[in-house]
Structures are given as C-alpha cells and as structure tokens.
C-alpha cells in the first residue's frame, strides 16, 4: 500500500532499475507518516562512508508528541545489503546518474522506500515523452470509439 509517490522523479529521470530499502525512523516519524504528513518531492539517496542515507524527505512533526520531536528534514539511514550499497555507489558515480526516491509504502507493517537508479532527462527528452503520451491517449480514444460503434 503506497503512502506517497514522487511523480516528479519519473518526469525528471529515466528510471533504469528500482531497489527496495528499509528506512530507519523514529516513533514520532512513523506516527506522522500514518497521518500522511510526508513529502518526497526532491528527495534522493546518497552513499556516504559505505552507508546509504535519504535526503530531503520532509516528515512533518507529530502534533501529539511530548516535548521531544524529530527534525522534519533530517537525513534518514537506509537499510540495505552491502552489495546493494556498493552497486548504488558505483551507479551514483557515473555521469548523469542519480538515486531519486520514488515512493514510500507499507510492507508487512514496516515502512519501505523505493529508490530508483535514474539518469537525468533533458528538456528534449521530456518533450518527447509528452508527445508520446498524447499520441497514446489519442490512439486509445479512437480504439474505444471503434469498439463502441462495432462492439
């Protein structure tokens, strides 16, 4: 079940592969996520000292928390196997390689984050994608009209 999706990542990056990662959260962060108070816009993963971290994911403060609360934009550790971290690290060093956060979801009662191995799109690539979408939509319309007439 999806909690939040970063649709802008699919627009800005060509996603080559997706990797599921656990995420280390505080209790107040989990409660905030349950309320849907999270934003992945612009969030990405980065490898530092053989550890993976998620940056720029905003989890709003939990209102019913006591005096102790979490910082909304703090870096959060991603829980990955060593081989996955090495593969992400190698990919992020390639020119144009990026690791955007694609979505956050529940899996067996735990919060998981899907990290994409992406390559940045240029403006011309985005225009091409929009044209392709428009053509596909028009074809689908014509097919449904034909089916209604002859169906």
Secondary structure, DSSP 8 states (H G I E B T S, - for coil): -EEEE-HHHHHHEEEEEEEEEEE---HHHHHHHHTT-EE-TT-EEEEETTEEEEES-EE---TT--S----TT--EEEE--HHHHHHHHHHHHSTTEE-BEEEEEEETTEEEEEEEEEEE--HHHHHHHHHHHHHHHHHHHHHHHHHHHH-
